[in-house]
Every structure is written in C-alpha cells, then in structure tokens.
Amino acid sequence: LRPAVGQEVEFLSSSLAQLKVVQTKYVEAKDCLNVLNKSNEGKDLLVPLTSSMYVPGKLSDVERVLVDVGTGYYVEK
C-alpha cells in the first residue's frame, strides 16, 4: 500500500507542476493581450517559426490575434 500511495503522490505533484506551467503561460498571454492597443498597429515584430527561428512581420490588426491554448489549438481574441 505504501509504494502505491507514494506513486500517487508523485503523480499528483507532477500534475500540479504541469498545471502551474500552463497557468503561467496563460497569465503571460493575458498580460501581452492587455498591452496591445491601436498605437501598436503597423509596428514591426518577429514572428516565431520554431523555438529558435523568427521571421520579420508587421502587426496589422490588434483586435484579431491568435492565442495558443495547447495541443495544436488556437483561439482568436
């Protein structure tokens, strides 16, 4: 019984850590969205293609941005 309880505690601890990482990502996304305003439209920016490769871009519409919500899904603000 003791090893099973230890494994369950370890699993729950790992799950909690993963949830905290996801929560931090959402808070950061929310903060970034709050900073966007009309004065940012037309500004140059870097668009990530991978975690280490970016291409130049331009912010064309601050009212229509996509937010990554995980597992390949995006929502429009």
Contacts in CASP RR format, 6 or more apart in sequence:
PFRMAT RR
TARGET T0000
AUTHOR 0000-0000-0000
METHOD contacts of the structure
MODEL  1
LRPAVGQEVEFLSSSLAQLKVVQTKYVEAKDCLNVLNKSNEGKDLLVPLT
SSMYVPGKLSDVERVLVDVGTGYYVEK
29 67 0 8 1.000
29 68 0 8 1.000
33 65 0 8 1.000
33 67 0 8 1.000
33 77 0 8 1.000
36 59 0 8 1.000
36 62 0 8 1.000
36 65 0 8 1.000
37 62 0 8 1.000
38 62 0 8 1.000
40 59 0 8 1.000
40 62 0 8 1.000
41 59 0 8 1.000
41 60 0 8 1.000
41 61 0 8 1.000
41 62 0 8 1.000
42 58 0 8 1.000
42 59 0 8 1.000
42 60 0 8 1.000
43 58 0 8 1.000
43 59 0 8 1.000
44 56 0 8 1.000
44 57 0 8 1.000
44 58 0 8 1.000
45 56 0 8 1.000
45 57 0 8 1.000
45 58 0 8 1.000
45 59 0 8 1.000
46 54 0 8 1.000
46 55 0 8 1.000
46 56 0 8 1.000
46 57 0 8 1.000
47 54 0 8 1.000
47 55 0 8 1.000
47 56 0 8 1.000
47 57 0 8 1.000
48 54 0 8 1.000
49 55 0 8 1.000
63 77 0 8 1.000
64 76 0 8 1.000
64 77 0 8 1.000
65 76 0 8 1.000
65 77 0 8 1.000
66 74 0 8 1.000
66 75 0 8 1.000
66 76 0 8 1.000
66 77 0 8 1.000
67 74 0 8 1.000
67 75 0 8 1.000
67 76 0 8 1.000
67 77 0 8 1.000
68 74 0 8 1.000
69 75 0 8 1.000
END
